[in-house]
Amino acid sequence: MSESVFSTYLHKLSAVTRSKDWRLSFVPFIFGCLYLWMHVFSIQFSGEAVTLLVLSLLTTFGFASLGYFINEFFDKAADARAGKLNKLAFLPWHLQFGLFAVTLVFTFSPWLWLPADAVSKILIKAEILLFLLYSLPFPRLKNVYWISSIIDSLYAYVVPLLLAYHTYSLFSNQTIGWAIWLLAAAVFFIGFRNITIHHIDDVFNDKRAGICTLPQKLGVSNTNNLILLLMLLEMVLFAVLLLVLGIQKPLILFILVGYVFFVLIGITALFDEYKQSTFAIHPLRHFTDKFYQVGFPLFTMLLLVFTNPFWLLILPLHFLFLVPDMVKNPLKSYSRSYLHRAWRNGVIPVISASVNYSIYILFRLVGINLIKENTSAKEYIKRRFS
C-alpha cells in the first residue's frame, strides 16, 4: 500500500471513527495512568520505555477506532431511521474493508512487541466481546438501557485501563495490589457518567431510532441525581487512590493536593446548579473531565520529568495527539506571539549589531574609521568608487 493511499485510509478512518471524540477524552486519561504506572514502578527513561509508550499509543488508537468502527457498521439501519449521519454507510464496501484492515493493524500489531500473557489475552478478548455484544443486531444489548450503559463503561474505560496496567506491570514485574480496583471503580463511574451524558445529548435521535436509553427511563430529576451521585463517587474513589499511592510514592500527594483544590473550586458551583432542573445539560456535568483530560496527564508527566528530565522528550508527542484544542490553541497563539517578540526585540538586534561591528572591524583593518567618516559601509563604497 503506497504512502498516499495509506494516508487516505487514515484520514477516512479518523472521520468514520470520530477519532477527535475519544482521542481528546478518555485516551489522555489512560496515558496519565501510564505515566503514573511508570513513576510508581520506577521505570527509567530508555529507548525501550519510550517504545513501550509509542506502542501503547498505537494499540490504544487501534482499539478505540475498532470499537467505533464496529458500532458504526451495525448502526447503519438505526441511524437511517433517526435521520442521523453515518459516515461509514456512504463508503463503498472495498473502502470499508480497507479501513477495517487498517484498524486491525493498529490494534494488534503492537502486541508483537508489547509484554503479554494469558491475562492480557483474556482482557483483549473481553474488549472485543464487549464491542460485539454492544453492537451486534442480536442480542443488540445497546437497546437494553441499564446493560448498555454498563457495557459502554467497561469497554471504553475499565478494560482498557486494566489492560494498560497489566502490561506495565508485566514490563516492570511489579504491582500496586488492590489499589488498582479503586481506580477501576472510579473510572467505571466516570464512564457511566459520560455515557449517560451522551444519551442525554442524543435523546431525540435515539427516540427516532426506537432506542430506549437510561435517561429516558429515569426522567429528568432522577437523571440529575444519577449524574451527581456518579460524580461524587468518582471524586471520592480517585482521591482515595491518590492517597494510597502517595503513601508509597510521596510525590503523588502533590497530584492529590491539585485534585482536591480543583474539586473544591468546582463543587460549590456544582451543587448550586444541581438545584436547577437543567443540571443534566449544564457544562458542569463535565467539570471533573477537565482534570482527567489535561491536569492529570500533565501532573503525572511532571512526576517522570522530576526523576529524569529526558522524559520531556515525550511532551511533543503527547501535545500533538492528546491535548485538546481548547488548551493547544491558546498555547500556540502565545508561543507564536512570544517567539515573534523575541525575534524582533532580541535576536534581530543581536544579529544586526554583530554584523555591523564585524564590518566596522574589517574597515578598520584597512585604515578606515566609519564612525569618524560618519557614514555606512555601503555609502562609503559608493562614494569612493563613483
C-alpha positions, 0 to 999 in steps of 0.5 A: 500500500503506497504512502498516499493511499495509506494516508487516505485510509487514515484520514477516512478512518479518523472521520468514520471513527470520530477519532477527535471524540475519544482521542481528546477524552478518555485516551489522555486519561489512560496515558496519565495512568501510564505515566503514573504506572511508570513513576510508581514502578520506577521505570527509567527513561530508555529507548525501550520505555519510550517504545513501550509508550509509542506502542501503547499509543498505537494499540490504544488508537487501534482499539478505540477506532475498532470499537467505533468502527464496529458500532458504526457498521451495525448502526447503519439501519438505526441511524437511517431511521433517526435521520442521523449521519453515518459516515461509514454507510456512504463508503463503498464496501472495498473502502470499508474493508480497507479501513477495517484492515487498517484498524486491525493493524493498529490494534494488534500489531503492537502486541508483537512487541508489547509484554503479554500473557494469558491475562492480557489475552483474556482482557483483549478478548473481553474488549472485543466481546464487549464491542460485539455484544454492544453492537451486534443486531442480536442480542443488540444489548445497546437497546437494553438501557441499564446493560448498555450503559454498563457495557459502554463503561467497561469497554471504553474505560475499565478494560482498557485501563486494566489492560494498560496496567497489566502490561506495565506491570508485566514490563516492570514485574511489579504491582500496586495490589488492590489499589488498582480496583479503586481506580477501576471503580472510579473510572467505571463511574466516570464512564457511566457518567459520560455515557449517560451524558451522551444519551442525554445529548442524543435523546431525540435521535435515539427516540427516532431510532426506537432506542430506549436509553437510561435517561429516558427511563429515569426522567429528568430529576432522577437523571440529575441525581444519577449524574451527581451521585456518579460524580461524587463517587468518582471524586471520592474513589480517585482521591482515595487512590491518590492517597494510597499511592502517595503513601508509597510514592510521596510525590503523588500527594502533590497530584492529590493536593491539585485534585482536591483544590480543583474539586473544591473550586468546582463543587460549590458551583456544582451543587448550586446548579444541581438545584436547577432542573437543567443540571443534566445539560449544564457544562458542569456535568463535565467539570471533573473531565477537565482534570482527567483530560489535561491536569492529570496527564500533565501532573503525572508527566511532571512526576517522570520529568522530576526523576529524569528530565529526558522524559520531556522528550515525550511532551511533543508527542503527547501535545500533538495527539492528546491535548485538546484544542481548547488548551493547544490553541491558546498555547500556540497563539502565545508561543507564536506571539512570544517567539515573534517578540523575541525575534524582533526585540532580541535576536534581530538586534543581536544579529544586526549589531554583530554584523555591523561591528564585524564590518566596522572591524574589517574597515578598520583593518584597512585604515578606515574609521566609519564612525569618524567618516560618519557614514555606512559601509555601503555609502562609503563604497559608493562614494569612493568608487563613483 
